[in-house]
Amino acid sequence: MGLRDFFKKGKEEPAKQQPGTPGQPGEGHGFFNKSDMNKITDPTANQDVYTVQSGDSLSKIAKKHYGNANAWTKIYNANKEKIGDNPDLIRPGQRFVIPRD
């Protein structure tokens, strides 16, 4: 059997991604859930938008934007619906409103 015959035999369907695997935001345990996808945030005159990176915390983001890590509560309060009850649980890829006041 030649190499050419080898590739013709045994046709298989390509593997299908399971829900929650990377590449399918909004499903299962990916970075985004469906409510995140519906809340894409855009900058305005009174706010900036920041996309969370790996290793970020609210205090690191506050230090970067305000020069004061203790200002993390401003960011938390503006994004509490996205973040939830635990401000320590933020995920890479989330987009947060950064108030400019």
TIVO-2410 file (N, C-alpha, C; in nm, 3 decimals):
# residues 101
REC num residu      c1      c2      c3 atome chaine
REC   1      M   0.085  -0.116   0.000     N      A
REC   1      M   0.000   0.000   0.000    CA      A
REC   1      M   0.091   0.123   0.000     C      A
REC   2      G   0.063   0.215  -0.090     N      A
REC   2      G   0.142   0.336  -0.100    CA      A
REC   2      G   0.092   0.443  -0.004     C      A
REC   3      L   0.170   0.545   0.010     N      A
REC   3      L   0.136   0.655   0.099    CA      A
REC   3      L   0.005   0.720   0.057     C      A
REC   4      R  -0.016   0.728  -0.073     N      A
REC   4      R  -0.137   0.789  -0.126    CA      A
REC   4      R  -0.261   0.710  -0.082     C      A
REC   5      D  -0.254   0.578  -0.088     N      A
REC   5      D  -0.365   0.493  -0.047    CA      A
REC   5      D  -0.393   0.506   0.103     C      A
REC   6      F  -0.286   0.524   0.179     N      A
REC   6      F  -0.299   0.537   0.323    CA      A
REC   6      F  -0.388   0.658   0.358     C      A
REC   7      F  -0.366   0.769   0.290     N      A
REC   7      F  -0.443   0.889   0.321    CA      A
REC   7      F  -0.587   0.882   0.271     C      A
REC   8      K  -0.617   0.798   0.172     N      A
REC   8      K  -0.752   0.786   0.120    CA      A
REC   8      K  -0.840   0.702   0.211     C      A
REC   9      K  -0.781   0.609   0.283     N      A
REC   9      K  -0.859   0.517   0.367    CA      A
REC   9      K  -0.893   0.582   0.501     C      A
REC  10      G  -0.996   0.532   0.560     N      A
REC  10      G  -1.030   0.570   0.697    CA      A
REC  10      G  -1.069   0.715   0.713     C      A
REC  11      K  -1.162   0.763   0.632     N      A
REC  11      K  -1.207   0.900   0.646    CA      A
REC  11      K  -1.280   0.915   0.779     C      A
REC  12      E  -1.239   1.015   0.854     N      A
REC  12      E  -1.305   1.045   0.981    CA      A
REC  12      E  -1.352   1.189   0.978     C      A
REC  13      E  -1.461   1.212   1.049     N      A
REC  13      E  -1.507   1.350   1.062    CA      A
REC  13      E  -1.411   1.424   1.152     C      A
REC  14      P  -1.391   1.552   1.124     N      A
REC  14      P  -1.306   1.631   1.214    CA      A
REC  14      P  -1.365   1.632   1.354     C      A
REC  15      A  -1.278   1.638   1.452     N      A
REC  15      A  -1.324   1.642   1.591    CA      A
REC  15      A  -1.403   1.769   1.614     C      A
REC  16      K  -1.513   1.757   1.687     N      A
REC  16      K  -1.596   1.872   1.719    CA      A
REC  16      K  -1.560   1.920   1.859     C      A
REC  17      Q  -1.554   2.053   1.875     N      A
REC  17      Q  -1.524   2.108   2.006    CA      A
REC  17      Q  -1.640   2.086   2.100     C      A
REC  18      Q  -1.607   2.051   2.222     N      A
REC  18      Q  -1.708   2.035   2.324    CA      A
REC  18      Q  -1.740   2.172   2.384     C      A
REC  19      P  -1.863   2.194   2.427     N      A
REC  19      P  -1.895   2.321   2.492    CA      A
REC  19      P  -1.802   2.345   2.610     C      A
REC  20      G  -1.760   2.471   2.625     N      A
REC  20      G  -1.674   2.507   2.737    CA      A
REC  20      G  -1.527   2.497   2.706     C      A
REC  21      T  -1.490   2.456   2.586     N      A
REC  21      T  -1.349   2.450   2.551    CA      A
REC  21      T  -1.308   2.585   2.495     C      A
REC  22      P  -1.179   2.618   2.504     N      A
REC  22      P  -1.135   2.746   2.451    CA      A
REC  22      P  -1.178   2.762   2.306     C      A
REC  23      G  -1.213   2.885   2.271     N      A
REC  23      G  -1.256   2.910   2.135    CA      A
REC  23      G  -1.407   2.919   2.122     C      A
REC  24      Q  -1.478   2.890   2.231     N      A
REC  24      Q  -1.623   2.902   2.230    CA      A
REC  24      Q  -1.667   2.988   2.347     C      A
REC  25      P  -1.647   3.120   2.338     N      A
REC  25      P  -1.689   3.205   2.449    CA      A
REC  25      P  -1.839   3.193   2.471     C      A
REC  26      G  -1.878   3.205   2.597     N      A
REC  26      G  -2.018   3.200   2.630    CA      A
REC  26      G  -2.069   3.061   2.661     C      A
REC  27      E  -1.985   2.962   2.656     N      A
REC  27      E  -2.028   2.826   2.682    CA      A
REC  27      E  -1.949   2.770   2.800     C      A
REC  28      G  -2.012   2.690   2.880     N      A
REC  28      G  -1.945   2.613   2.985    CA      A
REC  28      G  -1.851   2.692   3.073     C      A
REC  29      H  -1.727   2.649   3.080     N      A
REC  29      H  -1.630   2.708   3.171    CA      A
REC  29      H  -1.528   2.794   3.099     C      A
REC  30      G  -1.562   2.851   2.986     N      A
REC  30      G  -1.471   2.939   2.914    CA      A
REC  30      G  -1.452   3.069   2.991     C      A
REC  31      F  -1.377   3.162   2.935     N      A
REC  31      F  -1.351   3.289   3.001    CA      A
REC  31      F  -1.476   3.375   3.010     C      A
REC  32      F  -1.565   3.364   2.914     N      A
REC  32      F  -1.684   3.446   2.911    CA      A
REC  32      F  -1.806   3.361   2.937     C      A
REC  33      N  -1.907   3.421   2.996     N      A
REC  33      N  -2.036   3.354   3.000    CA      A
REC  33      N  -2.131   3.435   2.912     C      A
REC  34      K  -2.251   3.386   2.891     N      A
REC  34      K  -2.342   3.453   2.798    CA      A
REC  34      K  -2.373   3.595   2.840     C      A
REC  35      S  -2.385   3.621   2.969     N      A
REC  35      S  -2.415   3.757   3.012    CA      A
REC  35      S  -2.297   3.851   2.984     C      A
REC  36      D  -2.173   3.801   2.993     N      A
REC  36      D  -2.056   3.884   2.960    CA      A
REC  36      D  -2.059   3.925   2.813     C      A
REC  37      M  -2.098   3.833   2.728     N      A
REC  37      M  -2.099   3.861   2.584    CA      A
REC  37      M  -2.202   3.969   2.550     C      A
REC  38      N  -2.308   3.979   2.630     N      A
REC  38      N  -2.412   4.078   2.604    CA      A
REC  38      N  -2.380   4.213   2.666     C      A
REC  39      K  -2.270   4.223   2.737     N      A
REC  39      K  -2.235   4.346   2.806    CA      A
REC  39      K  -2.101   4.399   2.758     C      A
REC  40      I  -2.083   4.408   2.630     N      A
REC  40      I  -1.960   4.466   2.576    CA      A
REC  40      I  -1.961   4.614   2.613     C      A
REC  41      T  -1.853   4.659   2.670     N      A
REC  41      T  -1.845   4.793   2.722    CA      A
REC  41      T  -1.766   4.882   2.628     C      A
REC  42      D  -1.816   5.001   2.604     N      A
REC  42      D  -1.748   5.097   2.518    CA      A
REC  42      D  -1.708   5.219   2.599     C      A
REC  43      P  -1.593   5.281   2.566     N      A
REC  43      P  -1.552   5.402   2.637    CA      A
REC  43      P  -1.646   5.518   2.608     C      A
REC  44      T  -1.659   5.608   2.706     N      A
REC  44      T  -1.736   5.730   2.688    CA      A
REC  44      T  -1.654   5.846   2.742     C      A
REC  45      A  -1.714   5.963   2.748     N      A
REC  45      A  -1.643   6.081   2.798    CA      A
REC  45      A  -1.610   6.068   2.947     C      A
REC  46      N  -1.690   5.992   3.021     N      A
REC  46      N  -1.672   5.981   3.166    CA      A
REC  46      N  -1.604   5.854   3.212     C      A
REC  47      Q  -1.569   5.767   3.117     N      A
REC  47      Q  -1.512   5.639   3.157    CA      A
REC  47      Q  -1.418   5.585   3.049     C      A
REC  48      D  -1.326   5.503   3.094     N      A
REC  48      D  -1.239   5.426   3.005    CA      A
REC  48      D  -1.285   5.281   3.015     C      A
REC  49      V  -1.230   5.199   2.928     N      A
REC  49      V  -1.258   5.056   2.932    CA      A
REC  49      V  -1.125   4.984   2.941     C      A
REC  50      Y  -1.120   4.882   3.025     N      A
REC  50      Y  -0.998   4.804   3.043    CA      A
REC  50      Y  -1.032   4.657   3.028     C      A
REC  51      T  -0.950   4.585   2.952     N      A
REC  51      T  -0.966   4.441   2.937    CA      A
REC  51      T  -0.869   4.372   3.031     C      A
REC  52      V  -0.921   4.288   3.118     N      A
REC  52      V  -0.841   4.220   3.220    CA      A
REC  52      V  -0.740   4.127   3.153     C      A
REC  53      Q  -0.616   4.134   3.201     N      A
REC  53      Q  -0.508   4.049   3.153    CA      A
REC  53      Q  -0.476   3.945   3.262     C      A
REC  54      S  -0.410   3.839   3.222     N      A
REC  54      S  -0.368   3.737   3.318    CA      A
REC  54      S  -0.278   3.801   3.423     C      A
REC  55      G  -0.302   3.773   3.548     N      A
REC  55      G  -0.222   3.827   3.658    CA      A
REC  55      G  -0.275   3.958   3.714     C      A
REC  56      D  -0.379   4.013   3.653     N      A
REC  56      D  -0.437   4.139   3.702    CA      A
REC  56      D  -0.517   4.117   3.829     C      A
REC  57      S  -0.528   4.222   3.906     N      A
REC  57      S  -0.620   4.230   4.019    CA      A
REC  57      S  -0.681   4.369   4.012     C      A
REC  58      L  -0.788   4.391   4.085     N      A
REC  58      L  -0.850   4.523   4.083    CA      A
REC  58      L  -0.754   4.629   4.136     C      A
REC  59      S  -0.672   4.594   4.235     N      A
REC  59      S  -0.578   4.692   4.289    CA      A
REC  59      S  -0.468   4.725   4.187     C      A
REC  60      K  -0.424   4.626   4.108     N      A
REC  60      K  -0.324   4.654   4.004    CA      A
REC  60      K  -0.382   4.744   3.895     C      A
REC  61      I  -0.506   4.718   3.859     N      A
REC  61      I  -0.572   4.800   3.758    CA      A
REC  61      I  -0.590   4.942   3.810     C      A
REC  62      A  -0.630   4.955   3.938     N      A
REC  62      A  -0.647   5.088   3.999    CA      A
REC  62      A  -0.513   5.163   4.005     C      A
REC  63      K  -0.408   5.094   4.040     N      A
REC  63      K  -0.275   5.157   4.044    CA      A
REC  63      K  -0.237   5.210   3.907     C      A
REC  64      K  -0.265   5.131   3.803     N      A
REC  64      K  -0.232   5.169   3.666    CA      A
REC  64      K  -0.313   5.291   3.620     C      A
REC  65      H  -0.441   5.295   3.655     N      A
REC  65      H  -0.528   5.402   3.604    CA      A
REC  65      H  -0.536   5.524   3.694     C      A
REC  66      Y  -0.528   5.503   3.825     N      A
REC  66      Y  -0.544   5.613   3.919    CA      A
REC  66      Y  -0.416   5.649   3.994     C      A
REC  67      G  -0.316   5.563   3.987     N      A
REC  67      G  -0.194   5.585   4.064    CA      A
REC  67      G  -0.211   5.548   4.210     C      A
REC  68      N  -0.320   5.481   4.244     N      A
REC  68      N  -0.349   5.445   4.383    CA      A
REC  68      N  -0.419   5.309   4.386     C      A
REC  69      A  -0.349   5.210   4.438     N      A
REC  69      A  -0.406   5.074   4.442    CA      A
REC  69      A  -0.530   5.066   4.530     C      A
REC  70      N  -0.540   5.155   4.628     N      A
REC  70      N  -0.656   5.154   4.718    CA      A
REC  70      N  -0.784   5.204   4.651     C      A
REC  71      A  -0.775   5.255   4.530     N      A
REC  71      A  -0.892   5.304   4.457    CA      A
REC  71      A  -0.963   5.190   4.384     C      A
REC  72      W  -0.927   5.065   4.413     N      A
REC  72      W  -0.987   4.951   4.346    CA      A
REC  72      W  -1.138   4.946   4.365     C      A
REC  73      T  -1.188   5.002   4.476     N      A
REC  73      T  -1.332   4.998   4.502    CA      A
REC  73      T  -1.411   5.076   4.397     C      A
REC  74      K  -1.352   5.183   4.340     N      A
REC  74      K  -1.420   5.256   4.232    CA      A
REC  74      K  -1.448   5.163   4.114     C      A
REC  75      I  -1.348   5.084   4.080     N      A
REC  75      I  -1.361   4.992   3.967    CA      A
REC  75      I  -1.460   4.882   4.003     C      A
REC  76      Y  -1.449   4.830   4.124     N      A
REC  76      Y  -1.539   4.723   4.168    CA      A
REC  76      Y  -1.684   4.770   4.166     C      A
REC  77      N  -1.711   4.888   4.223     N      A
REC  77      N  -1.847   4.938   4.230    CA      A
REC  77      N  -1.906   4.964   4.091     C      A
REC  78      A  -1.822   5.008   3.997     N      A
REC  78      A  -1.869   5.035   3.861    CA      A
REC  78      A  -1.894   4.906   3.782     C      A
REC  79      N  -1.838   4.794   3.829     N      A
REC  79      N  -1.846   4.668   3.755    CA      A
REC  79      N  -1.899   4.552   3.838     C      A
REC  80      K  -1.962   4.583   3.949     N      A
REC  80      K  -2.005   4.479   4.043    CA      A
REC  80      K  -2.094   4.374   3.978     C      A
REC  81      E  -2.179   4.414   3.884     N      A
REC  81      E  -2.268   4.319   3.817    CA      A
REC  81      E  -2.188   4.216   3.738     C      A
REC  82      K  -2.076   4.257   3.678     N      A
REC  82      K  -1.991   4.165   3.601    CA      A
REC  82      K  -1.902   4.080   3.691     C      A
REC  83      I  -1.853   4.142   3.798     N      A
REC  83      I  -1.755   4.075   3.886    CA      A
REC  83      I  -1.824   3.979   3.982     C      A
REC  84      G  -1.936   4.021   4.038     N      A
REC  84      G  -2.005   3.939   4.138    CA      A
REC  84      G  -1.968   3.983   4.278     C      A
REC  85      D  -1.996   3.898   4.375     N      A
REC  85      D  -1.976   3.932   4.516    CA      A
REC  85      D  -1.832   3.926   4.562     C      A
REC  86      N  -1.745   3.858   4.488     N      A
REC  86      N  -1.606   3.844   4.530    CA      A
REC  86      N  -1.514   3.924   4.437     C      A
REC  87      P  -1.463   4.038   4.483     N      A
REC  87      P  -1.379   4.122   4.397    CA      A
REC  87      P  -1.244   4.057   4.362     C      A
REC  88      D  -1.209   3.949   4.428     N      A
REC  88      D  -1.084   3.880   4.396    CA      A
REC  88      D  -1.099   3.786   4.276     C      A
REC  89      L  -1.221   3.762   4.232     N      A
REC  89      L  -1.245   3.668   4.122    CA      A
REC  89      L  -1.274   3.742   3.991     C      A
REC  90      I  -1.169   3.793   3.931     N      A
REC  90      I  -1.183   3.852   3.798    CA      A
REC  90      I  -1.111   3.760   3.699     C      A
REC  91      R  -1.156   3.762   3.574     N      A
REC  91      R  -1.105   3.669   3.474    CA      A
REC  91      R  -1.043   3.743   3.356     C      A
REC  92      P  -0.934   3.692   3.302     N      A
REC  92      P  -0.877   3.752   3.180    CA      A
REC  92      P  -0.982   3.758   3.071     C      A
REC  93      G  -0.986   3.869   3.002     N      A
REC  93      G  -1.081   3.888   2.893    CA      A
REC  93      G  -1.203   3.968   2.934     C      A
REC  94      Q  -1.229   3.980   3.064     N      A
REC  94      Q  -1.341   4.063   3.107    CA      A
REC  94      Q  -1.309   4.208   3.074     C      A
REC  95      R  -1.412   4.284   3.038     N      A
REC  95      R  -1.395   4.427   3.007    CA      A
REC  95      R  -1.463   4.507   3.116     C      A
REC  96      F  -1.384   4.594   3.180     N      A
REC  96      F  -1.436   4.673   3.291    CA      A
REC  96      F  -1.441   4.821   3.257     C      A
REC  97      V  -1.544   4.886   3.309     N      A
REC  97      V  -1.555   5.031   3.303    CA      A
REC  97      V  -1.459   5.087   3.408     C      A
REC  98      I  -1.381   5.185   3.366     N      A
REC  98      I  -1.291   5.255   3.459    CA      A
REC  98      I  -1.341   5.400   3.468     C      A
REC  99      P  -1.412   5.434   3.577     N      A
REC  99      P  -1.463   5.572   3.589    CA      A
REC  99      P  -1.348   5.672   3.590     C      A
REC 100      R  -1.369   5.788   3.529     N      A
REC 100      R  -1.263   5.890   3.521    CA      A
REC 100      R  -1.268   5.992   3.633     C      A
REC 101      D  -1.360   5.981   3.727     N      A
REC 101      D  -1.369   6.085   3.831    CA      A
REC 101      D  -1.271   6.067   3.943     C      A
***
